């Protein structure tokens, strides 16, 4: 297996086992102790604990959470993934009470690996779109000149 294939397999396992199934132990296996999540919420931990926190937060807010990996591209030590997140907001999310609404959110994630473990993460999500779907952000109005 090439380094790129091994890194893509690690990326896939984080989403399929960790986020989709809630297997917290995946963090110790695939996340380096010096892992840095550049998208972490303020006060979030680094290392494997940061992934456990994200899994717990998202699966509490969206018990039926499911990420679909649409595309993975690897070059050198970095994997880029285009994903779609789906879930029903049946639990608290960052202080927001459950709305019972379903969400679908586009994601792009970039993860850098060293020796088969993730060491850095950057992500881009449509957070405003998700907040609109949850009914807690205003819907866009007409365009302005």
JORATA-V805324 format. One record per backbone hydrogen bond with DSSP energy under -0.5 kcal/mol. NH is the residue of the N-H (numbers start at 1). CO is the residue of the C=O. E is the energy in kcal/mol with one decimal. If there is no record, write none. Layout:
NH&CO&E, NH&CO&E
This chain:
6&2&-2.5, 7&3&-2.6, 8&4&-2.4, 9&5&-2.2, 10&6&-2.1, 11&7&-2.5, 12&8&-2.7, 13&9&-2.2, 14&10&-2.0, 15&11&-1.5, 16&12&-3.2, 17&13&-2.3, 18&13&-1.6, 19&14&-2.0, 20&15&-2.6, 22&18&-1.4, 23&17&-2.1, 24&22&-1.2, 26&23&-1.1, 27&24&-1.8, 28&25&-0.5, 29&25&-1.2, 30&26&-2.4, 31&27&-1.9, 32&118&-2.5, 35&32&-2.0, 36&119&-2.0, 38&36&-0.8, 38&121&-2.5, 40&37&-1.6, 44&41&-2.3, 47&35&-2.0, 49&46&-0.5, 50&46&-0.7, 50&47&-1.3, 51&47&-0.7, 51&48&-0.5, 52&48&-2.0, 53&49&-2.5, 54&50&-1.9, 55&51&-2.9, 56&52&-2.5, 57&53&-2.7, 58&54&-2.8, 59&55&-2.7, 60&56&-1.7, 61&57&-2.2, 62&58&-2.9, 65&62&-2.3, 66&86&-2.3, 68&84&-2.8, 69&67&-0.5, 70&68&-0.8, 70&82&-2.4, 71&82&-1.6, 73&80&-2.6, 75&78&-2.4, 78&75&-2.1, 79&111&-2.7, 80&73&-3.4, 81&109&-3.0, 82&71&-2.6, 83&81&-0.6, 83&107&-2.0, 84&68&-2.0, 85&105&-3.0, 86&66&-2.4, 87&103&-1.7, 89&101&-3.1, 90&61&-1.3, 90&88&-1.8, 91&61&-1.6, 93&96&-2.2, 96&93&-2.2, 99&89&-0.8, 100&89&-3.1, 103&87&-3.0, 105&85&-2.8, 107&83&-2.5, 108&124&-2.1, 109&81&-2.6, 110&122&-2.9, 111&79&-2.6, 112&120&-2.2, 113&77&-3.3, 114&117&-2.7, 117&114&-1.7, 118&30&-3.1, 119&112&-3.5, 120&112&-1.5, 121&36&-1.8, 122&110&-2.3, 124&108&-2.8, 126&106&-1.5, 127&125&-1.4, 130&126&-1.9, 131&127&-2.5, 132&128&-2.3, 133&129&-2.1, 134&130&-1.9, 135&132&-1.1, 136&131&-2.3, 137&131&-0.9
